[in-house]
Amino acid sequence: MTADSGSRTLLPDHSEPPHIVSEQSEPAENISGGPDGGGAPARFTAGGSDSRAEAVVDRLGELYWQKTYGGQEAFTCLVRTVLSQNTSDKASQPAHDALLNRYGGDDLAVALAAADVDEIASTIQPAGLYNQKAGVLTQLATRIVDEYGGSDGFDSYITDAPADQVRETLLRFDGVGPKTADCVLLFSSGRPGVFPVDTHVHRIYRRLGIAPPDADHEAVREVLEREVPAEKCGFGHTASIQFGREYCTARKPACLDGPEACPLYDLCERVGIDEVSSEVVDPADTE
């Protein structure tokens, strides 16, 4: 979801949380759209957290940005999220840009429903799995035109209908899983209390010991949406992904460089990480 930083900065051990909010800007190459992708900067009070999950999100809010989300056009957000599936932002961003340049006129859903699927596949080739994704996008566009009259009607439904109903509707669409549905709820309608779980979030919060080691994506989401205040879930999601890319990577988390290398060291149980041998396994394999 967010772009790789290319490097990380070694930070002092945070025995106490920092008190200056970072001015770091959210990267544009992710499904949130970055600074120009809707939403607005926000400030949330850190400290006195009611749960360790909230304390983690507070720390990430100091390290990165704080932002409320919403304001993206719903079908465009859905398209962007589908393109991001099983690939990096570096690959999916050019595909997204090329698709909008080719079809993003008055109504993207109407245009994609009428387009040749092979032409769509050629346009989104950088995203990987382009033939499969082209088929999904064509089916989604056709369904949205048939059921909602196009992008505007779909956007109104996503914005106005109850969140649980919207999520259930989206999950009935072919090619839409829980993360995709939650991203549309968050980035399009700006629903509070929505914490999408991608591979980074799934890994991080099990390593931290906040979610059970064997928790699946939905179980991690339930823990986070229960323990993180609703207004902090949005930036908690995006900032967690940035943290996963910069610090808590799958194979070499920053803590292997010592406690001072990770800004969440004092909040983390390091499940699946052996700091002596440098062995790293999935938390589920520690059971």
BELLINWO-V776907 format. One record per backbone hydrogen bond with DSSP energy under -0.5 kcal/mol. NH is the residue of the N-H (numbers start at 1). CO is the residue of the C=O. If there is no record, write none. Layout:
BEGIN
NH;CO
NH;CO
END
This chain:
BEGIN
11;260
15;13
21;19
22;62
30;28
33;30
35;26
36;33
37;34
39;70
40;68
42;66
55;51
56;52
57;53
58;54
59;55
60;56
61;57
62;58
63;59
64;60
68;40
71;188
72;187
77;73
78;74
79;75
80;76
81;77
82;78
83;79
84;80
85;81
85;82
87;84
92;88
93;89
95;91
96;92
97;93
98;94
99;95
100;96
101;97
102;98
103;99
104;100
105;103
111;107
112;108
113;109
114;110
115;111
120;116
121;117
122;118
123;119
124;120
125;122
127;124
128;125
133;129
134;130
135;131
136;132
137;133
138;134
139;135
140;136
141;137
142;138
143;139
144;140
145;141
146;142
147;143
148;144
149;145
150;144
154;150
155;151
156;152
157;153
158;154
159;155
160;156
161;157
166;162
167;163
168;164
169;165
170;166
171;167
172;168
172;169
173;170
176;173
177;175
181;177
182;178
183;179
184;180
185;181
186;182
187;183
188;184
189;184
190;186
191;185
193;230
194;191
195;193
198;196
202;198
203;199
204;200
205;201
206;202
207;203
208;204
210;205
211;205
215;212
220;216
221;217
222;218
223;219
224;220
225;221
226;222
227;223
228;224
232;229
233;229
233;230
236;232
237;233
238;234
239;235
240;236
241;237
242;238
243;239
244;240
245;241
246;242
247;243
248;243
249;247
254;247
256;253
257;254
258;255
261;258
262;259
265;262
267;264
268;265
269;208
271;207
273;270
274;279
275;273
278;274
279;274
281;272
285;282
286;283
287;284
END
